[in-house]
Amino acid sequence: MIRSARERIAHLFGLAEVEWGRGHASLSDRYVGLARRVGSRYNVRIPSEYRELYCRRCSAFWAEGRTVRTRLRASRRVRTCLRCQAIRRSPSGPAHAPRPGPDSSLPSSRQAAQEVMAAEPSETGEEDGDLDFSDEE
């Protein structure tokens, strides 16, 4: 059941995109609404690639410049539905990895710096005492 619900959601979003290209905006909105109902009926989340394609308030299929306005403000993407004026804000940068906790196996920045300082001399053959900073040319 869940697999068929996911397939049906994907199919409905595909149909919405096709109908939008043909100029049938109301039909594409209907397909988005049906996809949302299928998801809620079978308790299936809409996949992340489809979540950014519609308005959560009015179920309008979003097309840049026609039904949604996108602005970048202070490292956030602000999308405004041009039908119902709903605003959706999301981070505009790449997703960040979660910070490691104190029990993490990754070394802290202080430990990493100490390891670098204690590492072997560089491959050029110069050691710390061999550097000459004279003003000779």
DSSP file (Angstrom, degrees, kcal/mol; ACC not computed):
  #  RESIDUE AA STRUCTURE BP1 BP2  ACC     N-H-->O    O-->H-N    N-H-->O    O-->H-N    TCO  KAPPA ALPHA  PHI   PSI    X-CA   Y-CA   Z-CA
    1    1 A M     >        0   0    0      0, 0.0     4,-2.1     0, 0.0     5,-0.1   0.000 360.0 360.0 360.0 -45.4    0.0    0.0    0.0
    2    2 A I  H  >  +     0   0    0      1,-0.2     4,-2.3     2,-0.2     5,-0.2   0.908 360.0  50.1 -66.6 -41.0    2.7    2.5    1.0
    3    3 A R  H  > S+     0   0    0      1,-0.2     4,-2.3     2,-0.2    -1,-0.2   0.913 111.5  48.0 -63.5 -42.4    4.7    1.8   -2.2
    4    4 A S  H  > S+     0   0    0      1,-0.2     4,-2.2     2,-0.2    -1,-0.2   0.853 109.8  53.4 -68.2 -32.5    1.7    2.2   -4.4
    5    5 A A  H  X S+     0   0    0     -4,-2.1     4,-2.3     2,-0.2    -2,-0.2   0.916 109.8  47.8 -66.5 -42.0    0.9    5.5   -2.6
    6    6 A R  H  X S+     0   0    0     -4,-2.3     4,-2.3     2,-0.2    -2,-0.2   0.904 112.1  49.7 -63.7 -41.1    4.4    6.8   -3.2
    7    7 A E  H  X S+     0   0    0     -4,-2.3     4,-2.4     1,-0.2    -1,-0.2   0.899 110.9  49.6 -64.2 -39.9    4.2    5.8   -6.9
    8    8 A R  H  X S+     0   0    0     -4,-2.2     4,-2.6     2,-0.2    -2,-0.2   0.884 109.5  51.3 -67.9 -38.3    0.8    7.5   -7.2
    9    9 A I  H  X S+     0   0    0     -4,-2.3     4,-2.3     2,-0.2     5,-0.2   0.936 111.7  47.3 -61.9 -46.4    2.2   10.7   -5.6
   10   10 A A  H  X S+     0   0    0     -4,-2.3     4,-2.0     1,-0.2    -2,-0.2   0.907 112.8  49.4 -61.5 -42.0    5.1   10.7   -8.1
   11   11 A H  H  X S+     0   0    0     -4,-2.4     4,-2.4     2,-0.2    -1,-0.2   0.907 110.2  50.4 -64.9 -42.1    2.8   10.1  -11.0
   12   12 A L  H  X S+     0   0    0     -4,-2.6     4,-2.2     1,-0.2    -2,-0.2   0.884 110.2  49.2 -66.0 -38.5    0.4   12.9  -10.0
   13   13 A F  H  X S+     0   0    0     -4,-2.3     4,-1.9     2,-0.2    -1,-0.2   0.875 110.3  51.8 -68.3 -35.0    3.3   15.4   -9.6
   14   14 A G  H  X S+     0   0    0     -4,-2.0     4,-2.1    -5,-0.2    -2,-0.2   0.916 110.4  48.0 -63.5 -42.7    4.5   14.3  -13.1
   15   15 A L  H  X S+     0   0    0     -4,-2.4     4,-2.8     1,-0.2     5,-0.2   0.879 108.3  55.3 -64.1 -37.7    1.0   14.9  -14.5
   16   16 A A  H  X S+     0   0    0     -4,-2.2     4,-2.0     1,-0.2    -1,-0.2   0.904 108.9  47.4 -62.2 -40.8    0.9   18.3  -12.8
   17   17 A E  H  X S+     0   0    0     -4,-1.9     4,-1.9     2,-0.2    -1,-0.2   0.905 112.4  49.0 -67.7 -40.7    4.1   19.3  -14.5
   18   18 A V  H  X S+     0   0    0     -4,-2.1     4,-1.4     1,-0.2    -2,-0.2   0.936 112.6  47.3 -63.3 -46.8    2.9   18.1  -17.9
   19   19 A E  H  X>S+     0   0    0     -4,-2.8     5,-2.6     1,-0.2     4,-0.7   0.845 108.5  55.2 -66.9 -33.5   -0.4   19.9  -17.6
   20   20 A W  H ><5S+     0   0    0     -4,-2.0     3,-0.9    -5,-0.2    -1,-0.2   0.916 106.2  52.1 -64.2 -40.6    1.3   23.1  -16.5
   21   21 A G  H 3<5S+     0   0    0     -4,-1.9    -1,-0.2     1,-0.2    -2,-0.2   0.813 107.7  52.2 -63.4 -30.2    3.4   23.0  -19.6
   22   22 A R  H 3<5S-     0   0    0     -4,-1.4    -1,-0.2    -5,-0.1    -2,-0.2   0.601 122.8-105.9 -81.1 -12.2    0.3   22.6  -21.7
   23   23 A G  T <<5S+     0   0    0     -3,-0.9     2,-1.0    -4,-0.7    -3,-0.2   0.582  80.9 128.0  99.3  11.1   -1.3   25.7  -20.0
   24   24 A H     >< +     0   0    0     -5,-2.6     4,-1.8     1,-0.2     5,-0.1  -0.685  22.3 163.8-100.7  79.5   -3.8   24.0  -17.8
   25   25 A A  H  > S+     0   0    0     -2,-1.0     4,-2.1     1,-0.2    36,-0.3   0.877  72.7  53.1 -66.5 -38.5   -2.9   25.6  -14.5
   26   26 A S  H  > S+     0   0    0      1,-0.2     4,-1.8     2,-0.2    -1,-0.2   0.867 108.7  50.2 -68.0 -34.3   -6.1   24.6  -12.7
   27   27 A L  H  > S+     0   0    0      2,-0.2     4,-2.0     1,-0.2    -1,-0.2   0.886 109.2  50.9 -69.9 -38.1   -5.7   20.9  -13.7
   28   28 A S  H  X S+     0   0    0     -4,-1.8     4,-1.9     1,-0.2    -2,-0.2   0.882 109.5  51.1 -66.6 -36.1   -2.1   20.9  -12.4
   29   29 A D  H  X S+     0   0    0     -4,-2.1     4,-2.3     1,-0.2    -1,-0.2   0.879 108.0  53.1 -65.2 -37.4   -3.3   22.4   -9.1
   30   30 A R  H  X S+     0   0    0     -4,-1.8     4,-2.3     1,-0.2    -2,-0.2   0.905 107.4  50.9 -63.5 -41.8   -5.9   19.6   -8.9
   31   31 A Y  H  X S+     0   0    0     -4,-2.0     4,-2.3     2,-0.2    -1,-0.2   0.887 109.4  50.6 -64.2 -39.2   -3.2   17.0   -9.3
   32   32 A V  H  X S+     0   0    0     -4,-1.9     4,-2.2     2,-0.2    -1,-0.2   0.924 110.2  50.0 -64.1 -43.4   -1.2   18.5   -6.5
   33   33 A G  H  X S+     0   0    0     -4,-2.3     4,-2.0    26,-0.3    -2,-0.2   0.894 110.8  49.3 -61.7 -40.1   -4.2   18.5   -4.3
   34   34 A L  H  X S+     0   0    0     -4,-2.3     4,-2.4     2,-0.2    -1,-0.2   0.901 109.3  52.2 -65.4 -40.2   -4.9   14.8   -5.1
   35   35 A A  H  X S+     0   0    0     -4,-2.3     4,-2.2     1,-0.2    -2,-0.2   0.895 109.5  49.6 -63.4 -39.4   -1.3   13.9   -4.4
   36   36 A R  H  X S+     0   0    0     -4,-2.2     4,-2.1     2,-0.2    -1,-0.2   0.884 110.4  50.2 -66.7 -38.0   -1.5   15.6   -1.0
   37   37 A R  H  X S+     0   0    0     -4,-2.0     4,-2.5     2,-0.2    -2,-0.2   0.895 109.0  51.3 -67.2 -39.5   -4.7   13.7   -0.2
   38   38 A V  H  X S+     0   0    0     -4,-2.4     4,-2.1     1,-0.2    -2,-0.2   0.928 110.9  49.8 -61.5 -44.0   -3.1   10.4   -1.1
   39   39 A G  H  <>S+     0   0    0     -4,-2.2     5,-2.8     1,-0.2     4,-0.3   0.895 113.9  43.8 -61.8 -41.1   -0.2   11.2    1.2
   40   40 A S  H  <5S+     0   0    0     -4,-2.1     3,-0.4     3,-0.2    -1,-0.2   0.862 111.9  53.0 -74.9 -33.5   -2.4   12.1    4.1
   41   41 A R  H  <5S+     0   0    0     -4,-2.5    -2,-0.2     1,-0.2    -1,-0.2   0.907 119.5  32.9 -67.5 -40.7   -4.7    9.1    3.6
   42   42 A Y  T  <5S-     0   0    0     -4,-2.1    -1,-0.2    -5,-0.2    -2,-0.2   0.299 109.4-118.1 -99.5   9.5   -1.9    6.5    3.6
   43   43 A N  T   5 +     0   0    0     -3,-0.4     2,-0.5    -4,-0.3    -3,-0.2   0.923  64.1 146.8  54.7  49.7    0.3    8.5    6.1
   44   44 A V      < -     0   0    0     -5,-2.8    -1,-0.2    -6,-0.2     2,-0.2  -0.965  47.1-126.8-118.5 129.4    3.0    8.8    3.5
   45   45 A R        -     0   0    0     -2,-0.5     3,-0.1    -3,-0.1    -5,-0.0  -0.483  27.2-112.8 -72.5 143.9    5.3   11.9    3.4
   46   46 A I        -     0   0    0     -2,-0.2     5,-0.1     1,-0.1    -1,-0.1  -0.641  44.8-101.9 -73.5 131.7    5.6   13.6    0.1
   47   47 A P    >>  -     0   0    0      0, 0.0     3,-1.7     0, 0.0     4,-1.1  -0.144  27.1-114.7 -57.8 152.0    9.2   13.2   -1.1
   48   48 A S  H 3> S+     0   0    0      1,-0.3     4,-0.7     2,-0.2     3,-0.1   0.785 112.8  62.3 -62.5 -29.4   11.5   16.1   -0.7
   49   49 A E  H 34 S+     0   0    0      1,-0.2    -1,-0.3     2,-0.1    -3,-0.0   0.731 110.5  40.7 -70.2 -18.3   12.0   16.7   -4.4
   50   50 A Y  H X4 S+     0   0    0     -3,-1.7     3,-1.7     1,-0.1    -1,-0.2   0.633  95.8  78.5 -99.5 -17.5    8.2   17.4   -4.7
   51   51 A R  H >< S+     0   0    0     -4,-1.1     3,-0.6     1,-0.3    -2,-0.1   0.791  92.8  51.9 -64.4 -27.6    7.8   19.5   -1.5
   52   52 A E  T 3< S+     0   0    0     -4,-0.7    -1,-0.3     1,-0.2    -2,-0.1   0.331  96.0  73.1 -89.8   8.0    9.3   22.6   -3.1
   53   53 A L  T <  S+     0   0    0     -3,-1.7     9,-3.0     8,-0.0     2,-0.3   0.427  96.1  39.2-103.3   0.5    6.9   22.4   -6.1
   54   54 A Y  B <  S-A   61   0A   0     -3,-0.6     2,-0.4     7,-0.3     7,-0.2  -0.962  80.2-102.9-147.7 162.6    3.7   23.5   -4.5
   55   55 A C     >  -     0   0    0      5,-1.9     4,-1.5    -2,-0.3     5,-0.1  -0.732  21.8-150.0 -86.0 132.3    2.1   25.9   -2.0
   56   56 A R  T  4 S+     0   0    0     -2,-0.4    -1,-0.1     2,-0.2    -5,-0.0   0.715  93.6  48.1 -75.1 -19.8    1.3   24.3    1.3
   57   57 A R  T  4 S+     0   0    0      1,-0.1    -1,-0.2     3,-0.1    -2,-0.0   0.920 129.7  13.2 -87.5 -47.6   -1.6   26.6    1.9
   58   58 A C  T  4 S-     0   0    0      2,-0.1    -2,-0.2    28,-0.0   -25,-0.1   0.418  92.5-124.3-112.9   1.0   -3.5   26.6   -1.4
   59   59 A S     <  +     0   0    0     -4,-1.5     2,-0.3     1,-0.2   -26,-0.3   0.761  51.2 162.3  61.1  28.9   -2.0   23.6   -3.1
   60   60 A A        -     0   0    0    -28,-0.1    -5,-1.9     7,-0.1     2,-0.4  -0.610  44.1-119.3 -78.2 136.3   -1.0   25.6   -6.2
   61   61 A F  B     -A   54   0A   0     -2,-0.3     2,-0.4   -36,-0.3    -7,-0.3  -0.646  35.0-129.2 -73.9 127.8    1.6   24.1   -8.4
   62   62 A W        +     0   0    0     -9,-3.0     2,-0.4    -2,-0.4    -1,-0.1  -0.673  30.1 175.6 -91.2 130.7    4.5   26.5   -8.4
   63   63 A A    >>> -     0   0    0     -2,-0.4     4,-2.4   -43,-0.0     3,-1.9  -0.999  42.1-104.8-127.0 126.7    6.2   27.8  -11.6
   64   64 A E  B 345S+b   68   0B   0     -2,-0.4     5,-0.2     1,-0.3    -2,-0.0  -0.221 101.5   5.5 -55.3 129.0    8.9   30.4  -11.2
   65   65 A G  T 345S+     0   0    0      3,-2.3    -1,-0.3     1,-0.1     4,-0.1   0.158 128.3  59.6  86.4 -19.4    7.7   33.9  -12.1
   66   66 A R  T <45S+     0   0    0     -3,-1.9    -2,-0.2     2,-0.1    -1,-0.1   0.814 124.7   2.9-107.5 -47.5    4.1   32.9  -12.7
   67   67 A T  T  <5S+     0   0    0     -4,-2.4    15,-2.3     1,-0.2    16,-0.5   0.440 128.9  42.5-121.1  -2.9    2.8   31.4   -9.4
   68   68 A V  E   < -bC  64  81B   0     -5,-1.2    -3,-2.3    13,-0.3     2,-0.5  -0.998  59.7-153.6-145.2 142.3    5.8   31.9   -7.1
   69   69 A R  E     - C   0  80B   0     11,-2.4    11,-2.7    -2,-0.3     2,-0.5  -0.967  15.3-160.0-113.6 129.3    8.3   34.7   -6.4
   70   70 A T  E     + C   0  79B   0     -2,-0.5     2,-0.4     9,-0.2     9,-0.2  -0.938  13.0 174.3-115.0 127.8   11.7   33.6   -5.1
   71   71 A R  E     - C   0  78B   0      7,-2.6     7,-3.4    -2,-0.5     2,-0.6  -0.969  25.8-137.4-129.1 145.8   14.0   36.1   -3.3
   72   72 A L  E     + C   0  77B   0     -2,-0.4     2,-0.4     5,-0.2     5,-0.2  -0.922  31.2 170.0-103.8 119.0   17.3   35.5   -1.5
   73   73 A R  E >   - C   0  76B   0      3,-2.8     3,-1.0    -2,-0.6    19,-0.1  -0.978  62.6 -23.6-135.5 119.2   17.5   37.4    1.7
   74   74 A A  T 3  S-     0   0    0     -2,-0.4    -1,-0.1     1,-0.3     3,-0.1   0.899 126.0 -46.4  49.1  55.5   20.1   37.0    4.4
   75   75 A S  T 3  S+     0   0    0      1,-0.2    17,-1.6    16,-0.1    18,-0.5   0.732 120.4 107.6  59.8  26.8   21.1   33.4    3.5
   76   76 A R  E <   -CD  73  91B   0     -3,-1.0    -3,-2.8    15,-0.3     2,-0.6  -0.969  67.0-133.4-129.0 148.4   17.5   32.4    3.2
   77   77 A R  E     -CD  72  90B   0     13,-3.8    13,-2.0    -2,-0.4     2,-0.6  -0.909  21.9-163.5 -99.4 119.6   15.3   31.6    0.3
   78   78 A V  E     -CD  71  89B   0     -7,-3.4    -7,-2.6    -2,-0.6     2,-0.5  -0.919   5.6-171.6-108.3 115.9   12.0   33.4    0.6
   79   79 A R  E     -CD  70  88B   0      9,-2.9     9,-2.8    -2,-0.6     2,-0.5  -0.931   2.4-165.8-112.0 128.7    9.3   32.0   -1.7
   80   80 A T  E     -CD  69  87B   0    -11,-2.7   -11,-2.4    -2,-0.5     2,-0.4  -0.958  18.9-132.3-116.9 124.5    5.9   33.8   -1.9
   81   81 A C  E  >  -C   68   0B   0      5,-2.7     4,-1.4    -2,-0.5   -13,-0.3  -0.604  10.6-152.4 -72.0 128.7    2.9   32.2   -3.5
   82   82 A L  T  4 S+     0   0    0    -15,-2.3   -14,-0.1    -2,-0.4    -1,-0.1   0.500  89.9  52.8 -84.7  -2.6    1.4   34.7   -5.9
   83   83 A R  T  4 S+     0   0    0    -16,-0.5    -1,-0.2     3,-0.1   -15,-0.1   0.868 129.2   9.8 -94.3 -47.5   -2.1   33.2   -5.6
   84   84 A C  T  4 S-     0   0    0      2,-0.1    -2,-0.2   -24,-0.0    -3,-0.0   0.423  93.6-123.4-114.6  -0.5   -2.6   33.2   -1.8
   85   85 A Q     <  +     0   0    0     -4,-1.4     2,-0.1     1,-0.2    -3,-0.1   0.670  52.8 159.3  66.3  19.7    0.4   35.3   -0.7
   86   86 A A        -     0   0    0     -6,-0.0    -5,-2.7    -5,-0.0     2,-0.4  -0.480  30.1-143.3 -70.6 145.4    1.7   32.5    1.6
   87   87 A I  E     -D   80   0B   0     -7,-0.2     2,-0.5    -2,-0.1    -7,-0.2  -0.932  15.2-171.7-116.1 134.3    5.4   32.8    2.5
   88   88 A R  E     -D   79   0B   0     -9,-2.8    -9,-2.9    -2,-0.4     2,-0.4  -0.990   6.1-165.4-125.7 124.2    7.8   29.9    2.9
   89   89 A R  E     +D   78   0B   0     -2,-0.5   -11,-0.2   -11,-0.2    -2,-0.0  -0.897  15.3 162.0-110.7 136.8   11.3   30.6    4.2
   90   90 A S  E     -D   77   0B   0    -13,-2.0   -13,-3.8    -2,-0.4     2,-0.1  -0.981  46.3 -86.7-147.4 156.5   14.1   28.0    3.9
   91   91 A P  E     -D   76   0B   0      0, 0.0   -15,-0.3     0, 0.0   -16,-0.1  -0.416  30.7-158.2 -64.2 138.4   17.9   28.0    4.1
   92   92 A S        +     0   0    0    -17,-1.6   -16,-0.2   -19,-0.1     3,-0.1   0.662  65.1  80.3 -94.1 -16.4   19.4   28.8    0.8
   93   93 A G  S    S-     0   0    0    -18,-0.5     3,-0.1     1,-0.2   -16,-0.1  -0.208  96.1 -73.6 -81.7 176.2   22.9   27.3    1.4
   94   94 A P        -     0   0    0      0, 0.0    -1,-0.2     0, 0.0     2,-0.1  -0.328  61.0 -89.7 -67.0 154.5   23.8   23.7    1.2
   95   95 A A        -     0   0    0     -3,-0.1     2,-0.3     1,-0.1    -3,-0.0  -0.434  44.5-135.0 -66.4 134.9   22.7   21.4    4.0
   96   96 A H        -     0   0    0     -2,-0.1    -1,-0.1    -3,-0.1     3,-0.1  -0.679  14.9-115.3 -94.0 146.0   25.2   21.3    6.8
   97   97 A A        -     0   0    0     -2,-0.3    -1,-0.1     1,-0.1     2,-0.0  -0.501  43.3 -96.5 -72.5 146.8   26.2   18.1    8.5
   98   98 A P        -     0   0    0      0, 0.0    -1,-0.1     0, 0.0     3,-0.1  -0.340  43.8-103.2 -64.5 147.1   25.2   17.9   12.2
   99   99 A R        -     0   0    0      1,-0.1     2,-0.1    -3,-0.1    -3,-0.0  -0.456  38.8-108.6 -70.6 140.7   27.9   18.9   14.6
  100  100 A P        -     0   0    0      0, 0.0    -1,-0.1     0, 0.0    -3,-0.0  -0.435  33.6-125.4 -70.0 144.7   29.6   16.0   16.4
  101  101 A G    >   -     0   0    0     -2,-0.1     3,-1.6     1,-0.1     0, 0.0  -0.186  31.2 -92.8 -80.4 177.8   28.7   15.6   20.0
  102  102 A P  T 3  S+     0   0    0      0, 0.0    -1,-0.1     0, 0.0     0, 0.0   0.741 125.7  53.9 -66.7 -22.4   31.2   15.5   22.9
  103  103 A D  T 3  S+     0   0    0      2,-0.0    -2,-0.0     0, 0.0     2,-0.0   0.229  83.6 127.9 -94.9  15.4   31.4   11.7   22.7
  104  104 A S    <   -     0   0    0     -3,-1.6     0, 0.0     1,-0.1     0, 0.0  -0.314  64.5-133.1 -71.5 153.4   32.2   11.7   19.0
  105  105 A S  S    S+     0   0    0      2,-0.1    -1,-0.1    -2,-0.0    -2,-0.0   0.536  78.3 102.8 -83.4  -6.7   35.2    9.8   17.7
  106  106 A L  S    S-     0   0    0      1,-0.1     2,-0.1     0, 0.0    -2,-0.1  -0.555  80.0-113.8 -75.6 141.0   36.3   12.9   15.7
  107  107 A P        -     0   0    0      0, 0.0    -1,-0.1     0, 0.0    -2,-0.1  -0.414  30.1-111.8 -73.3 151.5   39.2   14.8   17.3
  108  108 A S     >  -     0   0    0      1,-0.1     4,-2.3    -2,-0.1     5,-0.2  -0.277  30.9-104.4 -73.6 168.5   38.6   18.3   18.5
  109  109 A S  H  > S+     0   0    0      1,-0.2     4,-2.1     2,-0.2     5,-0.1   0.847 122.2  53.2 -65.8 -33.0   40.2   21.2   16.7
  110  110 A R  H  > S+     0   0    0      2,-0.2     4,-2.2     1,-0.2    -1,-0.2   0.919 109.8  47.1 -67.5 -43.1   42.7   21.6   19.5
  111  111 A Q  H  > S+     0   0    0      1,-0.2     4,-2.1     2,-0.2    -2,-0.2   0.902 111.7  51.3 -64.2 -39.7   43.8   17.9   19.3
  112  112 A A  H  X S+     0   0    0     -4,-2.3     4,-1.9     1,-0.2    -1,-0.2   0.897 109.5  50.1 -64.4 -39.9   44.0   18.3   15.5
  113  113 A A  H  X S+     0   0    0     -4,-2.1     4,-2.2     1,-0.2    -1,-0.2   0.896 110.0  50.3 -65.8 -40.0   46.3   21.3   15.8
  114  114 A Q  H  X S+     0   0    0     -4,-2.2     4,-1.9     1,-0.2    -1,-0.2   0.876 109.2  51.8 -65.7 -36.8   48.5   19.5   18.3
  115  115 A E  H  < S+     0   0    0     -4,-2.1     4,-0.4     2,-0.2    -1,-0.2   0.887 109.5  49.4 -66.5 -38.2   48.8   16.6   15.9
  116  116 A V  H >< S+     0   0    0     -4,-1.9     3,-0.9     1,-0.2    -2,-0.2   0.910 111.6  48.6 -66.5 -41.8   49.8   18.9   13.0
  117  117 A M  H 3< S+     0   0    0     -4,-2.2    -1,-0.2     1,-0.2    -2,-0.2   0.841 112.8  48.1 -66.7 -33.2   52.4   20.6   15.2
  118  118 A A  T 3< S+     0   0    0     -4,-1.9    -1,-0.2    -5,-0.2    -2,-0.2   0.479  90.9 112.0 -86.4  -1.7   53.9   17.3   16.3
  119  119 A A  S <  S-     0   0    0     -3,-0.9     3,-0.1    -4,-0.4    -3,-0.1  -0.145  80.8 -80.3 -68.5 166.8   54.0   15.9   12.7
  120  120 A E        -     0   0    0      1,-0.1    -1,-0.1     3,-0.0     3,-0.1  -0.191  58.5 -87.0 -61.2 157.6   57.2   15.2   10.9
  121  121 A P        -     0   0    0      0, 0.0    -1,-0.1     0, 0.0     6,-0.1  -0.202  60.4 -80.5 -61.8 162.1   59.1   18.1    9.3
  122  122 A S    >   -     0   0    0      4,-0.5     3,-1.2     1,-0.1     0, 0.0  -0.096  38.6-108.8 -64.1 165.0   58.0   19.0    5.8
  123  123 A E  T 3  S+     0   0    0      1,-0.3    -1,-0.1     2,-0.1    -3,-0.0   0.517 105.8  81.7 -75.0  -4.4   59.3   17.1    2.8
  124  124 A T  T 3  S-     0   0    0      2,-0.2    -1,-0.3     1,-0.1     3,-0.1   0.572 105.5-116.4 -78.2  -7.8   61.5   20.0    1.6
  125  125 A G  S <  S+     0   0    0     -3,-1.2     2,-0.3     1,-0.3    -2,-0.1   0.347  74.2 127.5  91.4  -7.1   64.2   18.9    4.1
  126  126 A E        -     0   0    0      2,-0.0    -4,-0.5     3,-0.0    -1,-0.3  -0.665  40.9-161.9 -86.2 137.3   64.0   22.1    6.2
  127  127 A E    >   -     0   0    0     -2,-0.3     3,-1.5    -6,-0.1     4,-0.4  -0.621  39.5 -90.5-108.0 175.0   63.4   21.8    9.9
  128  128 A D  G >  S+     0   0    0      1,-0.3     3,-0.7    -2,-0.2    -2,-0.0   0.848 126.2  45.2 -55.7 -38.6   62.2   24.5   12.2
  129  129 A G  G 3  S+     0   0    0      1,-0.2    -1,-0.3     3,-0.0    -3,-0.0   0.585 100.7  69.7 -82.8  -9.8   65.8   25.7   13.0
  130  130 A D  G <   +     0   0    0     -3,-1.5     2,-0.3     2,-0.1    -1,-0.2   0.464  69.0 112.8 -89.3  -1.6   67.0   25.7    9.4
  131  131 A L    <   -     0   0    0     -3,-0.7     2,-0.5    -4,-0.4    -3,-0.0  -0.548  51.9-157.4 -76.9 134.5   64.9   28.6    8.2
  132  132 A D        +     0   0    0     -2,-0.3    -2,-0.1     1,-0.1    -1,-0.0  -0.956  15.2 178.1-115.2 117.5   66.9   31.7    7.2
  133  133 A F        +     0   0    0     -2,-0.5    -1,-0.1     2,-0.0    -2,-0.0  -0.124  31.3 139.8-108.8  35.1   65.0   35.0    7.3
  134  134 A S        -     0   0    0      1,-0.1    -2,-0.1     2,-0.0     0, 0.0  -0.295  62.8-115.8 -76.4 165.7   67.9   37.3    6.3
  135  135 A D        +     0   0    0      2,-0.0     2,-0.1    -2,-0.0    -1,-0.1   0.071  67.8 133.6 -90.5  24.9   67.4   40.2    3.9
  136  136 A E              0   0    0      1,-0.1    -2,-0.0     0, 0.0     0, 0.0  -0.451 360.0 360.0 -75.0 147.5   69.8   38.8    1.3
  137  137 A E              0   0    0     -2,-0.1    -1,-0.1     0, 0.0    -2,-0.0   0.425 360.0 360.0-109.7 360.0   68.6   38.8   -2.3
